[in-house]
Amino acid sequence: MMLNVAEEILAELRDCPPAKGVTRVEVPGERERRHRDENRERIIALPEATWNALQQRAARVSS
């Protein structure tokens, strides 16, 4: 029940007219979730040896 109420409130907020200069109303965390989902679609897998080499170099730089 609480989830339904929260979803209704979010829907009402999103239906508000956006401020000048923006195209839509967003709630906190919405942009981050959208970017996370977009980034997951564009992910590039690194070979394990490459990842290990990067970690070793990062450790040398940070120490």
Buried (B, 14 or more C-beta within 10 A) or exposed (E): EEEEEEEEEEEEEEEEEEEEEEEEBBEEEEEEEEEEEEEEEEEEEEEEEEEEEEEEEEEEEEE
